[in-house]
Amino acid sequence: MQTRYYLTGVLLVGLLAVARPAAAQDYTVCPTDQDECVVEWADENGLPLMNALTNTVANDTERPAGRIYKLKRGGFYWITEHISNNEFDLRLIGQTAEEGAATGENVCGESGTEDCGPAIIQRFRREDGTVDGLMIESSGDGNGGLELRNLWLMGQDDSGVTANYEPILINSKNSKFIFDHVVFDRNDWHHLGFKAEGNDIIITNCLFRNLVGPTQIWEGRAIRLEAGADTVIFENNSFFNLTSFPFQSEAAPVEYFLFNHNTLVNFGRNFNAGGLWKRAYVTNNLMINPFWQGESEQQYQDRLNSWVGAGNDPDYFSECVSTLAFSAFSRSPRATGWKRTGASCWPTTTGGWIRPWPRSTSSWACARSRS
């Protein structure tokens, strides 16, 4: 039985700094007569094979239309070069805990029989010290979709650096994207960047966490759409510690938007940026300590352009529907004791005072003080 180490957070970075696997050309040869291809991640000594996943996909030139790349439970899929799907649908499906147990992947914990957690995909430094800013790049028209399930996508590279704008770059249009039970972890901007129109995006049971930018208030988001979409659905997801918006859609509208039964804790700006949608339903959500950066004067006076952002229907669309219903919002108790100390401080909806967004990255427009 191979010995493996299941580490998280900072401990993982420590392990990565110890050694660099050398087998850059190693990959799994996938069968051509069946959809599922189980991708090996470790050599005979239990050490990760660098670019095993990238090279497996790139060399699988005779893949059937229904190809599924199955990632082993607890596997470290390290990459120096990003994974690309050009004019084919890419399905990366991690083993569930039950599947991992059945195939002998439970080798973690003190007993050596515990679940090792989801497969991890993480970018790694090249020999010259450079890092590929992308993890996945998708292209195609109706045939450039993604399906990711049961995965942990680590935004930071092996040195702990999170400086990359959108590691999952999607140029595809009119394609389908499914994300289910995926952890989007540790990035300074957003993992998901959509550049083209007409896509269907379905995100369920996912966790967006620790998306924090150190330089400006607009960093730390979950997803960004630059050309709208046909359908966007968020259901039963969690968002934890975001500097900025959970959702951003600008330049073109989303035809149908559903945000239902999600939990959001500590996000710094509006619930959404742009508000470009034609039919939107935001229902049954729990938002704790939203907009902790504070509100500007305009946002306080115009409630339709508030931190909720659910009323931002552009007036140039002929038919627009926005619904904000059965959702609960709560400010942090630590924010209720602040008072106004300058003309540029604005009251919150609960009657207290909190600083607004900074006018520069080095100073705040309003200082906090206890009442």
Buried (B, 14 or more C-beta within 10 A) or exposed (E): EEEBEBBEEEEBBEEBEEEBBEBBEBBBEBBEEEBBBBBBBBBEEEBBBBBBBBBBBBBBEEBBEEBBBBBBBBBBBBBBBBBBBEEBBBBBBBBBBEBBBEEEBBBBEEEEEBBBBBBBBBBBBBEEEEBBBBBBBBBBEBBBBBBBBBBBBBBBBBEBBBBBBBBBBBBBBBBBBBBBBBBBBBBBBBBBBBBBBBBBBBBBBBBBBBBBBEEBBBBBBBBBBBBBBBBBBBBBBBBBBBBBBBBBBBEBBBBBBBBBBBBBBBBBBBBBBBBBBBBBBBBBBBBBBBBBBBBBEEBBEEEEBBBBBBBBBEEEEEEBEBEBEEBEBEBEEEBBEBEBBEEBBBEBBEEBBBBBBBEEEEEBBBEBEEE
